[in-house]
Amino acid sequence: RGVWSTATAKASAIVLTQVTPNGSEPVAACCMRSMPTGGRHGLQLWTSLPPSMKFAETAYASFRAADIPEIRRPNAVIRVLAGKVDNVIGPMRNATPTVFAYVRLEAGAEVDLAIEADELGVYVTEGQIEGKDGAKLTPAALETFGPGTRITLMATPNQSAGVAVLGGDRVKGELVFAGPFVMDTPDHAAQAHRDFLGGKMGRLDGVPF
């Protein structure tokens, strides 16, 4: 449902960005779908660069709906944005192995997918799905899983659902959180902060530095 687009960016520390869909006010999003009411639903997936790439050159790529492969099953559609799902490979290329797919399920539908990842999770954007131990997962719910090779998703009987499937390798190295910066050492976090204040990460109108 709706029109899809997606983008991927590789940035050492952080880069100032804004996305302006169809001439509207700027919003930040890496996965955007037009809603039936005319609004938009955006979802961002952030992954940590490995220590050796913390200060790598910035890279950016965008993909339109036609670039995103689909898997069609009875009462289900899976869009593969990154990684491999049922031998279908998404267009986004990340610094570390990453799985990112979006699944639309009609009410009561069930789908079984081949996905290999050290860590895997599902994030519900619409409707309800069956979670572990019989729990119902509703919008904004996140459930995580350990390593595996397959995942089964099932919508509840009376409601369709939209689910983001996220996975990848475990984080390598330490994680140091310093405001918006996620680095591997305190020194690198301080350097990122200096670069940001010095304008090395770009500038946007209305941002006072």
C-alpha positions in Angstrom: 0.0 0.0 0.0 1.3 3.4 -0.8 4.5 4.6 -2.5 7.8 3.5 -1.1 11.3 5.0 -1.1 14.4 4.3 0.9 17.9 5.7 1.3 21.1 4.6 3.0 23.9 6.7 4.3 27.3 5.8 5.7 28.7 8.5 7.9 31.7 8.7 10.2 30.3 10.1 13.5 27.3 11.9 12.0 26.3 14.0 9.1 23.6 16.7 9.1 20.8 15.7 6.7 17.3 16.6 5.8 14.8 14.7 3.6 12.0 16.7 1.9 9.5 14.4 0.3 7.3 15.8 -2.5 8.0 19.4 -1.5 6.7 19.1 2.0 8.4 20.2 5.2 11.8 18.4 5.8 11.6 15.2 7.7 14.3 12.6 8.6 13.5 9.1 7.3 15.2 6.2 5.6 12.1 4.2 4.8 9.0 6.2 3.9 5.5 5.1 2.9 2.6 7.3 1.9 -0.4 6.7 4.1 -4.0 6.5 2.8 -4.8 9.7 4.6 -2.0 11.6 2.8 0.4 11.5 5.8 3.7 9.7 5.8 5.2 7.0 8.0 8.9 7.0 8.3 11.2 4.4 9.9 14.9 4.8 10.5 17.4 2.0 11.0 20.7 3.0 12.6 23.7 0.6 12.7 27.1 1.2 14.3 30.1 1.3 12.0 32.9 -1.1 13.0 35.9 0.6 14.8 38.0 0.7 11.6 35.3 2.7 9.8 34.4 5.3 12.4 36.0 8.1 10.4 35.3 6.7 6.9 34.3 8.9 4.0 30.6 9.7 3.9 28.5 7.8 1.3 24.8 8.1 0.3 22.4 6.2 -2.0 18.7 6.4 -2.5 16.3 3.9 -4.0 12.8 4.3 -5.4 9.9 1.8 -5.0 10.8 0.1 -8.3 14.3 -0.7 -6.9 13.0 -2.6 -3.9 12.3 -6.3 -4.7 9.1 -7.9 -3.4 8.2 -11.4 -2.3 4.5 -12.2 -2.7 2.9 -14.9 -0.7 -0.8 -15.7 -0.1 -2.1 -12.7 1.9 1.4 -11.3 2.5 3.9 -9.0 0.7 7.5 -8.7 1.8 9.7 -5.9 0.6 13.4 -6.6 1.0 15.4 -3.4 1.6 18.7 -4.8 2.8 20.3 -8.2 3.2 18.8 -11.6 2.0 15.3 -12.9 2.7 14.3 -16.1 1.1 17.2 -15.7 -1.4 16.0 -12.3 -2.4 18.6 -9.6 -1.9 17.7 -6.0 -1.1 19.5 -3.0 -2.8 20.9 -1.3 0.3 24.5 -2.1 1.0 25.7 -1.4 4.6 29.1 -1.5 6.2 28.2 -4.7 8.1 25.8 -7.5 7.2 22.3 -6.2 7.8 18.8 -7.5 7.2 16.0 -5.0 6.7 12.6 -6.0 5.3 9.0 -4.8 5.6 6.2 -7.3 5.8 2.5 -6.6 5.1 0.1 -9.3 6.5 -3.6 -9.5 5.9 -5.7 -10.4 8.9 -4.9 -14.0 10.1 -2.1 -14.4 7.5 1.1 -16.3 8.4 4.4 -16.2 6.6 7.6 -18.2 7.1 10.9 -16.6 5.9 14.5 -17.8 5.6 16.6 -15.2 7.3 20.1 -15.7 8.7 21.4 -13.2 11.3 23.3 -13.2 14.6 20.6 -11.0 16.1 17.1 -10.5 14.8 14.1 -8.5 15.8 10.6 -7.4 14.6 9.1 -4.0 15.1 5.3 -3.6 14.6 4.2 -0.4 12.7 0.5 -1.3 12.2 -2.0 -3.8 13.5 -1.2 -6.8 15.7 0.9 -9.9 15.3 1.4 -13.0 17.5 4.5 -12.7 19.7 6.4 -15.2 21.7 4.5 -17.1 24.3 1.2 -16.0 22.9 1.6 -12.3 23.6 0.0 -9.8 21.2 2.5 -7.3 19.7 0.9 -3.9 18.9 2.3 -0.8 17.1 5.6 0.4 18.5 6.3 -3.1 20.1 9.8 -4.6 19.5 10.6 -8.2 20.1 14.1 -9.6 19.7 15.4 -13.1 18.9 18.7 -14.9 19.0 20.6 -16.4 16.1 18.6 -18.5 13.7 17.8 -19.2 10.1 14.0 -18.8 9.8 11.3 -16.6 11.3 7.5 -17.0 11.2 5.2 -14.0 11.4 1.4 -14.2 12.0 -1.2 -11.4 12.1 -4.0 -11.7 14.6 -7.3 -13.0 13.1 -9.2 -9.8 12.9 -6.5 -7.2 11.9 -3.9 -6.8 9.2 -0.4 -5.8 10.2 2.8 -4.1 9.1 6.1 -5.4 10.5 9.7 -4.3 10.1 12.1 -7.2 10.3 15.6 -6.1 11.4 18.8 -8.1 11.9 22.5 -8.4 11.5 25.9 -9.1 13.0 26.6 -8.3 16.6 28.3 -5.0 17.3 32.1 -5.1 17.1 34.2 -3.2 19.6 33.0 -0.9 22.4 30.1 1.5 22.2 30.6 5.0 23.6 27.4 7.1 23.6 28.0 10.9 23.7 24.8 12.8 22.7 24.1 12.0 19.1 27.5 10.3 18.6 28.1 6.6 18.9 31.8 5.9 18.8 34.3 3.2 20.0 36.5 5.3 22.4 36.0 8.5 24.5 38.7 10.2 22.3 36.8 9.4 19.1 33.6 10.7 20.7 35.3 14.0 21.6 36.8 14.3 18.1 33.3 13.8 16.6 32.0 16.5 18.8 34.7 18.9 17.7 34.2 18.1 14.1 30.5 18.7 14.5 30.9 22.1 16.1 33.5 23.0 13.5 31.1 22.4 10.6 33.0 19.3 9.2 29.7 17.4 9.1 27.9 19.9 7.0 25.5 22.8 7.9 21.8 23.2 7.6 19.7 26.4 7.7 18.5 27.0 11.3 21.2 25.0 13.0 23.3 27.6 14.9 26.8 26.2 14.3 
